Amino acid sequence: MIVITGAARVAEANRAEFEKVAERQVRLSREEPGNVSYGYYEDRMEPGRYFFYEEWRDRAAVDFHFAQTYCHEFMEATRRLAEMEPEIAIRDVTVKEG
């Protein structure tokens, strides 16, 4: 399984627009066949700081996801609306038995 985490800090003036594009991203991503889970959350102690947590079946599912037009649109919007460069980490957490 592949786990992707991300974070973005968004100014108050951009939060409504950001939440709209984030919700679209999550909704469409959850419909992809290789998606296990996908959610985004706002830090209650630091309003405007958002975290993303995604689980994908395998690398092929991640590659398919990143090829989607709405994914590119989300990344562009996030860069435009965030106060600084958004963070992203991709980890293969597959446990191999043997």
C-alpha positions as CSV (number, residue, x, y, z in Angstrom):
1,M,0.0,0.0,0.0
2,I,1.1,3.6,-0.7
3,V,0.4,6.3,1.8
4,I,0.5,10.0,0.8
5,T,0.4,12.8,3.3
6,G,0.3,16.5,2.5
7,A,-0.1,19.8,4.2
8,A,-1.0,23.4,3.2
9,R,-1.2,26.7,5.0
10,V,-4.0,28.8,3.6
11,A,-4.8,32.5,4.4
12,E,-8.2,33.3,5.7
13,A,-9.1,35.1,2.5
14,N,-8.4,31.9,0.4
15,R,-10.0,29.3,2.7
16,A,-13.4,29.1,1.2
17,E,-12.0,28.6,-2.3
18,F,-9.4,26.2,-1.1
19,E,-12.0,24.0,0.7
20,K,-14.1,23.9,-2.4
21,V,-11.2,22.5,-4.5
22,A,-10.1,20.2,-1.7
23,E,-13.5,18.7,-1.4
24,R,-13.7,18.1,-5.1
25,Q,-10.3,16.5,-5.1
26,V,-11.3,14.2,-2.2
27,R,-14.6,13.2,-3.7
28,L,-13.2,12.4,-7.1
29,S,-10.2,10.6,-5.7
30,R,-12.4,8.4,-3.5
31,E,-14.1,7.2,-6.7
32,E,-10.9,5.9,-8.2
33,P,-10.6,2.1,-8.2
34,G,-7.2,2.0,-6.5
35,N,-8.1,4.4,-3.7
36,V,-8.3,2.8,-0.2
37,S,-9.0,6.0,1.7
38,Y,-8.6,9.8,1.3
39,G,-9.4,12.6,3.6
40,Y,-8.5,16.2,4.5
41,Y,-8.6,17.9,7.8
42,E,-8.1,21.3,9.3
43,D,-5.9,21.7,12.3
44,R,-8.3,22.9,15.1
45,M,-5.4,24.7,16.9
46,E,-4.1,26.4,13.8
47,P,-7.0,27.4,11.5
48,G,-6.0,27.5,7.9
49,R,-3.6,24.7,8.2
50,Y,-4.9,21.6,6.3
51,F,-3.6,18.0,6.3
52,F,-4.3,15.4,3.7
53,Y,-4.1,11.6,4.3
54,E,-4.4,9.1,1.4
55,E,-4.0,5.4,1.0
56,W,-3.7,3.7,-2.4
57,R,-3.6,0.0,-3.3
58,D,-0.3,0.2,-5.1
59,R,2.1,2.4,-7.2
60,A,0.0,1.9,-10.3
61,A,-3.0,3.4,-8.5
62,V,-0.9,6.4,-7.5
63,D,0.4,6.8,-11.1
64,F,-3.2,6.7,-12.4
65,H,-4.3,9.2,-9.7
66,F,-1.6,11.7,-10.5
67,A,-2.4,11.5,-14.3
68,Q,-6.0,12.7,-13.7
69,T,-6.8,16.3,-14.9
70,Y,-8.6,17.1,-11.7
71,C,-5.5,16.2,-9.7
72,H,-3.4,18.6,-11.7
73,E,-6.0,21.3,-11.3
74,F,-6.0,20.7,-7.5
75,M,-2.2,20.9,-7.3
76,E,-2.2,24.1,-9.3
77,A,-5.0,25.7,-7.1
78,T,-3.2,24.6,-3.9
79,R,0.0,26.3,-5.0
80,R,-1.9,29.4,-5.9
81,L,-3.9,29.6,-2.7
82,A,-1.4,28.4,-0.1
83,E,0.8,30.9,1.7
84,M,3.9,28.8,1.1
85,E,4.9,25.7,-1.0
86,P,2.6,22.8,0.1
87,E,4.2,19.7,1.6
88,I,3.8,16.2,0.3
89,A,5.3,12.8,1.2
90,I,4.8,9.5,-0.5
91,R,5.6,6.3,1.4
92,D,5.4,2.6,0.4
93,V,4.1,0.9,3.6
94,T,3.7,-2.5,2.1
95,V,4.7,-5.2,4.5
96,K,6.4,-8.1,2.8
97,E,6.1,-11.5,4.6
98,G,8.7,-14.1,4.5
